[in-house]
Each structure stands twice: as structure tokens, then as C-alpha cells.
């Protein structure tokens, strides 16, 4: 049997792996030396495997981010597999092993875009108390994000919808489902305004929602044509004025 004092005097690497085994519930003091050190070897292998897995995960995320930026800047059709593997710094076999296909990578890139770049304006819609302030915040946040020099201009999702308008592939179908969800979400905000007394009962929520989203799409297109942030925000301000006019007309 192994005494506690002997374990404490073990070389540092051995103490490290003994500690790992202890954490996972292995009672080291029931092992003889003949069994203990093979167990330490297994812990060493497990530790190295875990470190490799973490590194692979980080590398995959970095590669996915580079792919997203390329699709965002060039679009789906204008981004070749060669462009992607070069930008992601991986060989074609590794590409297929990690992402499956260009179409699957594109959809995953879109999900990454929505998670990190597409949610800020929608948070404004949900959290801003009054309808007009919410619409103003939504459009201004969109304009500012679309003109941000830290990434490609415009909205990757809107650009993808326009590019794949007649496409029947899985990515196009997924994009359209996201667009439909956004339309429902915007309509829901106008319906909420009716409930809260910010809009009259007979207000056309569907048309108003489509107007706001059409203006947002125009802001994205203008950003991709290099319209400045200042001009985009000026155009966004017209959105609030237009909705206010619509509300006044119905009342």
C-alpha cells in the first residue's frame, strides 16, 4: 500500500495526475504501486486528449468566424471552396470533416452572425418601453451596426435573402424561415403597442412591420454601397417619423 507521505514526496507531474484521479473518485490508497502508475499514465493520456479537444474547438471557432466574414463580404455564390479553405487555413479533407459541406458551413456561419451581430437591434424592439422609441432604436442600431468598420458592411442575413431569392436549397429555406420569424416578431411589437395603448385598435400592424423591415433592408444595401454611418442614421430617423404619421392618420 502507498502511504500519504510517499505520495506527497512524489515528483510534481505524478502528484498532478494523482490529484486528477482523486477528483474523479479513484481511491489511490487502495492501489499497489504496480497498479498506481499505469493509472497515472491513463490520467496523463486523458489530460492530453482534453487539451487537444479544447484546442480543436478554439481552432474550429476561429475558422468559422473567418468563413462567416468571407460569406458576409462576398456572398454565398462568390465564395469558392478554395477561398474558404485558404481563409480558414485548413485542407479540404479537414474542411469536410469539420463542417460537412459548403452549404452546411454557410448555414452555421449565418447562425454565428445572428448570435453575435444580428441580435442587438431586436433587443431594442423588445426592451424599449414605447413603440416609437422602440422603432427609432431598432433602426438606429441597425444603421450603426451596418456601417461598423470592424466587420463587412450591411447585414449578412438580408444580403443572403436577396442573393438566394429563387434558391431552393436548405440554406435558402432556413434564411426564409428566419425572415418570416422576424416579420412575426415585428408584427408582434405593433400588436403589443395596441394592447398597451401606444397604437389604435385599427392600426395595420402587418403593413407597418413590413415598412420597418423594408427600411432596414434598404439601410443594409446602402451600407454595402458605402453610404456613411451619418447618412444611414439620418435615413433611419425617417422611420420613426413615418410610423408616427401612420399612427396619427389612423387615430
Helices and strands as residue ranges (DSSP letters): H 4-8, H 12-23, G 28-30, H 33-74, H 81-88, H 92-99, H 102-116, H 120-127, H 131-146, H 156-163, H 170-196, H 205-224, H 229-250
